[in-house]
């Protein structure tokens, strides 16, 4: 009887120890899963999935080669190379930039995404990698200063920061929304709006493609300063730190300025002056 009891007690202790050990192992396994983040997933997959928008010269599809080129694309390629992974470019709409990121359809968004307090509640940003101003394209000779647009009918892209800036800074103007800049330019050409507004390099790129561009101009009137950042999911600190380290390094080696010169230098179709540097400030 005593022997049977001792055997039962021994088996009970072994069972408790096994349960404890199993719980510890599962706990470690679950902990390991919880600690895995986007940077780990990207490196494990071997591919960085980048969302861009078709806004030349930031991103555009080469229909012959079926590959994307542009300022944003060059940054995507450079970041993936520094991470030691391949890059996969996905074309997404302006309105879908943050939703696609939050839904994990892309790892990062490099798509003329302006940094602001509202968006920083939803996603995390890298340091600014491009700085520009929001301007207007109008019929030549009609606008000399931004005050001339106070009561104008102005087109812009729906859901963009340009829309928010216009409504905030020009409350008396009538804002007309379009899904993209191409539709806005058509409306401008037909005289349905007085001006179309978005960031200067996007305006300049579209302006250069207009068949009647000599009838229009981009006056030196800016409604805001826009800083573009690379968007990442909220709380992905390691990925944000990695991207920041890479783009600051690109600034230090001169790679960032070379990309700018390629798309906005004096020999480009959209010559702009680079008035910024990529840094932590």
Secondary structure, 3 states (H helix, E strand, C coil): CHHHHHHHHHHHHHHHHHHHHHHHHHHHHHHHHHHCCHHHHHHHHCEEEEEECCCCCCCEEECCCCEEECHHHHHHHHHHHHHCCEEEEEECCCCCHHHHHHCCCCCEECCCCECCHHHHCCEEEEEEEEEEEEEEEEECCCCCCHHHHCCCEEEEECCCHHHHHHHHHCCCCEEEEECCHHHHHHHHHCCCCCEEEEEHHHHHHHHCCCCCHHHEECCCCCCEEEEEEEEEECCCHHHHHHHHHHHHHHHHHCHHHHHHHHHHCCCCCCCCCCCCCCCCC
